[in-house]
Amino acid sequence: MPKKGKNSLLYKIFINNFNYKLLALAITLLWWFATVDNRIIEETIKIPIKFNNLSKNMVIADYTPQKLEFEVKAKGKQISELKKRDLFYSINLNNYEKGNYEFEVNKYNIENVDNYSLIKDVKKSKKIQIVVDEKVEKFVKIEPKIVGELPRDYKLIGEIEIIPEYVKIKGPKSVNIIETYPIDISDINKTIKKEVNLQLPPYTTLVAEKNKNIFANIKVTELKSLEIDNIKINVKGDYSLIYPKVISLEIRVPVSINRESIKSNIDVSIDLTGYDKGDYNIIPTINIPGDFELIDYKPKDIRVIIR
């Protein structure tokens, strides 16, 4: 009968096999790391652009691309070491005045590289476009950037108001407006005052009082659907017969507006100026206030006879 426990034959075979497998795994991993570090590979690295020596009264208004992509061919270990460095593409703008400029990309302008032979070629953009502008301090208007739509049966009252409407900036003279970061209105169902942040262009800073916050005043009203019948059609010009003389509207209006005042705010008209004698089907012009929404109207056209 075979022995049991640590001294058994089966136990010894199992332990020996396990140790061999563990040793094989360790050797495989060491070989893999050594191979990766020494194998020649190709990789694309992205490098930011930095501008030097620009006059104090000048500023970068825009530049493209924002980063340069270079193809690197080297051993894995060399690429890893290269990516750890603070690499950047340097452009000297000493004595440059206001204007548009274009620079050819040259890999020797990359700073903190010891061996430029590792860097083979620039990919995509082979030129850099730069706009240099005068640096000024001035007031610019804030524009709200709106995303999404209000929930059904709700409507904005007028435009979204930004408080304050203007801010003082220091930056390119060409900057005339500053946008907010996106304001999502898809869940708003009442009037609110919401703090917002500004999306400043590159090389533009705020010249503002400390702790001065910016708000968006978003006025919202709930809408109700109504059918309004027997709205008279106003006719400009001569005619012999018009049928019908009234139309019906299906509209959505703020819940605060009473039915009696709605008709007086709606104008339906037909302009017959320049029409010759004949029989016509004319689509009426319907004018409603900005906080009304026209859903439908009947009939779609009006018969007019001119003799």
C-alpha positions in Angstrom: 0.0 0.0 0.0 1.5 3.4 -1.1 2.5 5.8 1.7 0.4 8.9 2.4 1.6 12.4 3.4 4.7 14.5 2.5 6.9 11.5 2.1 4.6 9.7 -0.4 5.8 9.2 -4.0 2.8 11.0 -5.5 3.4 14.1 -3.3 7.0 14.2 -4.3 6.1 14.0 -8.0 3.5 16.7 -7.7 5.9 19.1 -5.8 8.7 18.5 -8.3 6.4 19.1 -11.3 5.1 22.3 -9.7 8.6 23.6 -9.0 9.7 22.9 -12.6 6.6 24.6 -14.0 7.2 27.6 -11.7 10.8 27.8 -12.8 9.8 27.5 -16.5 7.3 30.4 -16.0 9.9 32.6 -14.4 12.4 31.9 -17.2 9.7 32.6 -19.9 8.8 36.0 -18.2 12.5 37.0 -18.0 13.0 36.1 -21.6 9.9 38.0 -22.6 11.0 41.2 -20.8 14.5 40.9 -22.2 13.1 40.4 -25.7 10.7 43.3 -25.4 13.4 45.7 -24.1 15.8 44.8 -27.0 13.4 44.2 -29.9 13.3 47.0 -32.5 9.8 48.4 -32.6 8.0 51.4 -34.2 5.8 53.7 -32.2 4.1 57.1 -32.6 4.7 59.7 -29.8 2.8 62.9 -29.3 4.9 66.0 -28.4 3.4 69.4 -27.3 4.6 72.7 -28.8 6.1 75.5 -26.7 6.8 79.0 -27.8 9.8 81.0 -26.6 10.9 84.7 -26.6 7.7 86.2 -27.8 7.5 90.0 -27.1 5.6 90.9 -23.9 3.1 93.0 -25.8 2.4 90.1 -28.2 0.5 86.8 -27.6 -0.4 83.6 -29.4 -4.0 83.8 -30.7 -4.1 80.4 -32.3 -1.9 77.6 -33.6 -2.4 74.2 -35.3 -1.7 71.4 -34.7 -1.8 71.5 -30.9 0.6 68.5 -30.7 3.0 67.0 -33.2 3.2 63.3 -33.9 6.6 61.7 -34.6 7.4 58.1 -35.6 10.0 56.5 -33.4 12.0 53.4 -34.3 14.1 52.0 -31.5 14.5 49.2 -28.9 11.6 49.0 -26.5 13.8 50.1 -23.6 14.9 53.2 -25.5 11.4 54.2 -26.4 10.3 53.8 -22.7 13.1 56.0 -21.6 12.4 58.6 -24.3 8.7 58.8 -23.2 9.7 59.4 -19.6 11.5 62.7 -20.6 9.9 66.1 -20.8 9.8 66.3 -24.6 8.5 69.4 -26.3 8.9 71.1 -29.7 10.4 74.5 -29.3 9.7 77.5 -31.6 11.6 80.7 -31.1 9.4 83.8 -31.8 11.9 86.5 -31.0 11.1 89.8 -32.8 7.9 88.4 -34.3 5.1 90.9 -34.7 1.3 90.6 -35.3 0.6 88.3 -38.2 0.1 84.7 -39.5 3.2 82.5 -39.7 4.0 79.0 -41.0 6.9 76.8 -39.8 8.3 73.6 -41.3 8.5 70.9 -38.7 12.1 69.8 -37.9 12.8 67.0 -35.5 15.9 68.8 -34.3 13.7 71.4 -32.6 12.5 68.7 -30.1 14.1 69.5 -26.7 15.5 66.9 -24.2 16.5 64.3 -26.9 20.0 62.8 -26.8 19.7 60.6 -29.9 17.8 62.1 -32.8 18.4 59.1 -34.9 15.6 57.3 -33.0 13.1 59.8 -34.3 12.4 59.0 -38.0 9.7 61.3 -39.3 6.8 63.6 -38.4 3.4 62.1 -39.1 0.3 64.0 -40.4 1.1 67.7 -40.0 4.5 68.7 -41.5 3.8 72.4 -40.9 2.8 74.5 -37.9 0.5 77.5 -38.5 0.7 80.2 -35.8 -1.4 83.4 -35.4 0.4 86.1 -33.3 -1.8 89.0 -32.1 -1.4 92.1 -29.9 -1.9 91.5 -26.2 -4.6 93.8 -24.7 -6.9 94.2 -21.8 -10.5 94.7 -22.7 -14.1 93.8 -21.9 -15.8 91.1 -24.0 -19.3 89.6 -24.0 -20.1 86.2 -22.5 -22.1 83.9 -24.7 -23.9 80.9 -23.2 -23.3 77.6 -24.9 -26.5 75.6 -24.7 -26.8 71.8 -25.1 -29.8 69.6 -25.0 -33.5 70.5 -25.2 -36.0 71.4 -22.5 -38.4 68.6 -21.4 -41.6 68.4 -23.4 -44.2 71.0 -22.5 -41.6 73.5 -21.4 -40.1 76.5 -23.2 -37.5 79.2 -22.6 -38.7 82.7 -22.0 -36.5 84.9 -24.1 -32.8 84.3 -24.3 -30.6 82.9 -21.4 -29.2 85.9 -19.6 -25.6 85.8 -18.3 -24.7 87.9 -15.2 -22.5 89.8 -15.6 -22.9 90.1 -19.4 -19.3 91.3 -19.9 -15.9 90.3 -18.3 -12.5 91.8 -18.6 -9.8 89.7 -20.2 -6.1 89.9 -21.0 -5.2 88.2 -24.2 -5.3 88.4 -28.0 -7.0 91.5 -29.4 -9.0 89.3 -31.8 -10.9 87.7 -29.0 -14.4 89.3 -29.0 -16.5 86.8 -27.1 -16.0 84.2 -24.4 -18.2 81.1 -24.3 -19.4 79.3 -21.2 -18.8 75.6 -20.8 -21.8 73.7 -22.1 -25.0 74.4 -20.1 -27.3 71.3 -20.3 -30.9 72.3 -20.1 -32.4 68.9 -20.8 -33.6 68.4 -17.1 -34.7 72.0 -16.4 -38.4 72.5 -15.7 -38.4 75.8 -13.8 -36.7 79.1 -13.8 -33.3 78.8 -12.2 -30.1 80.8 -11.7 -27.1 78.6 -12.3 -23.4 79.2 -11.7 -21.4 78.7 -14.9 -17.7 78.5 -15.9 -16.0 80.2 -18.8 -14.2 78.4 -21.6 -11.2 80.7 -22.1 -9.3 80.5 -25.4 -5.6 79.6 -25.2 -3.3 82.4 -23.8 -6.4 84.3 -22.5 -6.8 85.1 -18.8 -9.5 86.8 -16.8 -8.8 90.2 -15.2 -11.5 90.1 -12.6 -12.3 90.7 -9.0 -11.7 87.7 -6.7 -14.6 85.5 -5.9 -16.8 87.2 -8.6 -19.0 84.4 -9.8 -20.8 84.2 -13.2 -24.4 83.0 -13.4 -26.8 82.0 -16.2 -30.4 83.2 -15.6 -32.6 80.5 -17.3 -36.3 81.5 -17.5 -38.6 78.6 -18.2 -42.4 78.4 -18.5 -44.6 75.3 -18.6 -46.8 75.1 -21.7 -50.4 73.9 -22.2 -52.1 72.8 -25.4 -55.3 74.6 -26.6 -57.5 74.6 -29.6 -58.6 78.1 -30.6 -61.6 78.2 -33.1 -63.1 80.9 -35.3 -60.0 83.1 -35.7 -60.8 85.8 -38.3 -58.6 86.0 -41.4 -57.5 89.5 -42.3 -57.3 90.1 -46.0 -55.3 92.8 -47.8 -56.5 93.5 -51.3 -59.6 93.1 -53.3 -61.5 89.8 -53.8 -64.9 88.5 -54.7 -65.1 85.4 -52.5 -63.1 84.0 -49.7 -63.8 80.7 -48.0 -63.6 80.0 -45.1 -63.3 83.4 -43.4 -62.0 81.9 -40.2 -59.5 79.1 -39.2 -58.8 77.0 -36.1 -55.4 76.7 -34.5 -53.9 74.1 -32.2 -51.2 75.9 -30.1 -49.2 75.6 -27.0 -49.0 78.6 -24.7 -47.6 79.4 -21.2 -49.9 78.1 -18.5 -50.2 81.6 -17.0 -52.0 83.0 -20.1 -55.8 82.8 -20.0 -57.8 81.8 -23.0 -59.5 85.1 -23.4 -56.3 87.0 -24.1 -54.9 84.5 -26.6 -57.1 85.5 -29.7 -56.0 89.1 -29.4 -52.3 88.0 -29.7 -52.8 86.0 -32.9 -52.9 87.5 -36.4 -53.9 85.4 -39.4 -53.7 87.2 -42.8 -53.7 86.8 -46.6 -52.0 89.4 -48.8 -53.6 89.6 -52.3 -51.4 92.4 -53.5 -50.4 91.7 -57.1 -52.9 88.9 -57.7 -54.7 88.9 -61.1 -58.3 87.7 -61.6 -58.6 84.0 -60.9 -59.3 81.2 -58.5 -56.7 80.6 -55.9 -55.9 78.3 -52.9 -53.7 80.4 -50.6 -51.8 79.4 -47.5 -52.5 82.0 -44.8 -49.7 83.8 -42.8 -50.0 83.1 -39.1 -48.2 85.4 -36.6 -48.1 84.4 -32.9 -46.1 85.7 -30.0 -42.6 84.2 -29.4 -43.7 82.3 -26.3 -46.5 80.5 -28.3 -45.9 77.3 -30.3 -48.0 76.5 -33.3 -48.8 72.8 -33.5 -51.4 72.7 -36.3 -54.1 74.7 -38.1 -57.2 73.9 -40.2 -57.9 74.4 -43.1 -54.4 74.3 -44.6 -55.3 76.7 -47.4 -58.0 79.3 -48.1 -60.0 79.5 -51.4 -60.0 83.0 -52.9 -61.8 84.1 -56.0 -60.9 87.4 -57.7 -63.2 88.7 -60.5 
